[in-house]
Amino acid sequence: MGFRVRLEPAGKEFTTEAKETVLEAAMRHGIILPYSCRNGACATCKGRILSGSVDYGEYEAHALSDDERAAGMALFCQAVPLEDVVIEAREISAAEGIVIKTLPCRVVNMGKLSHDVMALDLKLPEGERLQYLPGQYVDILLRDGKRRSFSLASAPRDDALLQLHIRHVPGGHFSGHVFTRMKERDLLRFRGPLGTFFLRRESERPVILMAGGTGFAPIKAILEHALASGIDRPMHLFWGARARRDLYLHELALAWAGSHDQFRYTPVLSEPASEDRWDGRGGWVHEAVVEDYPDLREHEIYASGPPPMVEAGKQAFMQHGLAEDRYFHDSFEFAHDVA
Ligand SMILES: Cc1cc2nc3c(=O)[nH]c(=O)nc-3n(C[C@H](O)[C@H](O)[C@H](O)COP(=O)(O)OP(=O)(O)OC[C@H]3O[C@@H](n4cnc5c(N)ncnc54)[C@H](O)[C@@H]3O)c2cc1C
């Protein structure tokens, strides 16, 4: 049995099907709420229940505290209504009309970008195109019903080929397969585009982008698109990695900085190797951001990569005046193996 969900302040209504989460039902009706991991871990989909009750589902304690739950908050990627509910959440109109598809694709190129990052170029079936916003991700659908999320690293104007940057996770089911058995011409299936991590075009605010490791992938798509389409807002990329070899497209970022006045690039290494002879910035990448921008009241920040970086960034940036609703992030949570 389904229930009616009223979304405030938009005043829109939609219905859920049996056992359907608020987020799934909203998406089925073409209403896009903020979301990212869909595993109850990243908290992007957190919103308020103004009336009615829900089954809160499974989630990680850090994503929704007991106090927040007692104050009426819920994670809409997990919450299943138990009666008609009224909720409060921001609707994201930029993603409206983008169709989420399940498509086959062929791996046409594989190339190592570093010791543990592989670029995969995926080709869609003849005549098929994927409309997406730079920064969005896809779920690779595995044979056993599992899914793995990877950001689209290429900008949509190059959508004849979709590029992914896959980091080899030790013991990782899918990334292990990519690094050991996958061959060019293999077939994959994916669902997408997904997520709400993309540049908010309605704003003129200066932009800071913070990437950790392969968190560079969605930011590459965002920047390629923004720079090619003449967006002239100031944009400053901070890319955090352990050592120089992990900045797997350092020259590309340097080239953007050399050819676009409004773009700056600061690489930050936390554990540079001795052979790196690194005299650039060191330490944690979020600390470099607040050292350079102690007053963030006027900025928007886009962060993607390891969950601890995204969370540490949030704490630091809020302390330096960033408004919470101007912090956009894709936290690279690992899959919880739900089909
Ligand atoms: C929205 C989104 C976008 C993403 N985009 C990218 C991307 O562009 N490139 C990329 O490389 N990754 C990305 N990720 C992360 C990626 O989906 C996971 O790392 C994925 O689980 C890897 O699959 P696997 O089968 O190789 O490893 P799994 O079999 O899922 O993992 C095996 C074990 O390794 C550990 N593990 C796996 N991933 C991580 C992690 N990220 N951090 C800490 N421990 C981990 C866990 O203990 C896990 O049980 C993204 C995640 C999300 C949610």
The ligand as an SDF file (V2000), in Angstrom:
LIG
                    3D

 53 58  0  0  0  0  0  0  0  0999 V2000
   28.2220    9.0100   -5.9330 C   0  0  0  0  0  0  0  0  0  0  0  0
   29.5050    8.2220   -5.9570 C   0  0  0  0  0  0  0  0  0  0  0  0
   30.4260    8.4240   -6.9680 C   0  0  0  0  0  0  0  0  0  0  0  0
   31.6150    7.6800   -6.9970 C   0  0  0  0  0  0  0  0  0  0  0  0
   32.5100    7.9270   -7.9950 N   0  0  0  0  0  0  0  0  0  0  0  0
   33.6880    7.2320   -8.0220 C   0  0  0  0  0  0  0  0  0  0  0  0
   34.6500    7.4790   -9.0530 C   0  0  0  0  0  0  0  0  0  0  0  0
   34.4380    8.2840   -9.9710 O   0  0  0  0  0  0  0  0  0  0  0  0
   35.8260    6.7900   -9.0120 N   0  0  0  0  0  0  0  0  0  0  0  0
   36.1070    5.8730   -7.9970 C   0  0  0  0  0  0  0  0  0  0  0  0
   37.1820    5.2760   -8.0180 O   0  0  0  0  0  0  0  0  0  0  0  0
   35.1910    5.6320   -7.0230 N   0  0  0  0  0  0  0  0  0  0  0  0
   33.9960    6.2720   -6.9960 C   0  0  0  0  0  0  0  0  0  0  0  0
   33.0830    6.0290   -6.0090 N   0  0  0  0  0  0  0  0  0  0  0  0
   33.4140    5.0170   -4.9750 C   0  0  0  0  0  0  0  0  0  0  0  0
   33.1320    3.6130   -5.4960 C   0  0  0  0  0  0  0  0  0  0  0  0
   31.7650    3.4930   -5.8680 O   0  0  0  0  0  0  0  0  0  0  0  0
   33.4310    2.5900   -4.3800 C   0  0  0  0  0  0  0  0  0  0  0  0
   34.7460    2.6960   -3.9760 O   0  0  0  0  0  0  0  0  0  0  0  0
   33.0990    1.1670   -4.8300 C   0  0  0  0  0  0  0  0  0  0  0  0
   32.6240    0.4580   -3.7030 O   0  0  0  0  0  0  0  0  0  0  0  0
   34.2700    0.4080   -5.4260 C   0  0  0  0  0  0  0  0  0  0  0  0
   33.7550   -0.8410   -5.8270 O   0  0  0  0  0  0  0  0  0  0  0  0
   34.5720   -2.1950   -5.6570 P   0  0  0  0  0  0  0  0  0  0  0  0
   33.6200   -3.2840   -6.0870 O   0  0  0  0  0  0  0  0  0  0  0  0
   35.8760   -2.1010   -6.3350 O   0  0  0  0  0  0  0  0  0  0  0  0
   34.8660   -2.3170   -4.1140 O   0  0  0  0  0  0  0  0  0  0  0  0
   33.9070   -3.0180   -3.0450 P   0  0  0  0  0  0  0  0  0  0  0  0
   33.8010   -4.4840   -3.2980 O   0  0  0  0  0  0  0  0  0  0  0  0
   32.6440   -2.2230   -2.9710 O   0  0  0  0  0  0  0  0  0  0  0  0
   34.7410   -2.7490   -1.7290 O   0  0  0  0  0  0  0  0  0  0  0  0
   35.4310   -3.7310   -0.9740 C   0  0  0  0  0  0  0  0  0  0  0  0
   35.7390   -3.1180    0.3640 C   0  0  0  0  0  0  0  0  0  0  0  0
   36.6930   -2.0570    0.1900 O   0  0  0  0  0  0  0  0  0  0  0  0
   36.3670   -0.9770    1.0400 C   0  0  0  0  0  0  0  0  0  0  0  0
   36.0820    0.2120    0.1920 N   0  0  0  0  0  0  0  0  0  0  0  0
   35.5650    0.2310   -1.0320 C   0  0  0  0  0  0  0  0  0  0  0  0
   35.4540    1.4850   -1.5230 N   0  0  0  0  0  0  0  0  0  0  0  0
   35.9120    2.2790   -0.5610 C   0  0  0  0  0  0  0  0  0  0  0  0
   36.0330    3.6810   -0.4480 C   0  0  0  0  0  0  0  0  0  0  0  0
   35.6630    4.5270   -1.4470 N   0  0  0  0  0  0  0  0  0  0  0  0
   36.5340    4.1680    0.6950 N   0  0  0  0  0  0  0  0  0  0  0  0
   36.9010    3.3500    1.7150 C   0  0  0  0  0  0  0  0  0  0  0  0
   36.8050    2.0050    1.6660 N   0  0  0  0  0  0  0  0  0  0  0  0
   36.3100    1.4720    0.5390 C   0  0  0  0  0  0  0  0  0  0  0  0
   35.1750   -1.4070    1.8630 C   0  0  0  0  0  0  0  0  0  0  0  0
   35.6190   -1.9750    3.0770 O   0  0  0  0  0  0  0  0  0  0  0  0
   34.5250   -2.4570    1.0360 C   0  0  0  0  0  0  0  0  0  0  0  0
   33.7780   -3.3730    1.7780 O   0  0  0  0  0  0  0  0  0  0  0  0
   31.8880    6.7270   -5.9770 C   0  0  0  0  0  0  0  0  0  0  0  0
   30.9390    6.5100   -4.9620 C   0  0  0  0  0  0  0  0  0  0  0  0
   29.7610    7.2400   -4.9530 C   0  0  0  0  0  0  0  0  0  0  0  0
   28.7440    6.9900   -3.8570 C   0  0  0  0  0  0  0  0  0  0  0  0
  1  2  1  0
  2  3  1  0
  2 52  2  0
  3  4  2  0
  4  5  1  0
  4 50  1  0
  5  6  2  0
  6  7  1  0
  6 13  1  0
  7  8  2  0
  7  9  1  0
  9 10  1  0
 10 11  2  0
 10 12  1  0
 12 13  2  0
 13 14  1  0
 14 15  1  0
 14 50  1  0
 15 16  1  0
 16 17  1  0
 16 18  1  0
 18 19  1  0
 18 20  1  0
 20 21  1  0
 20 22  1  0
 22 23  1  0
 23 24  1  0
 24 25  2  0
 24 26  1  0
 24 27  1  0
 27 28  1  0
 28 29  2  0
 28 30  1  0
 28 31  1  0
 31 32  1  0
 32 33  1  0
 33 34  1  0
 33 48  1  0
 34 35  1  0
 35 36  1  0
 35 46  1  0
 36 37  1  0
 36 45  1  0
 37 38  2  0
 38 39  1  0
 39 40  1  0
 39 45  2  0
 40 41  1  0
 40 42  2  0
 42 43  1  0
 43 44  2  0
 44 45  1  0
 46 47  1  0
 46 48  1  0
 48 49  1  0
 50 51  2  0
 51 52  1  0
 52 53  1  0
M  END
$$$$
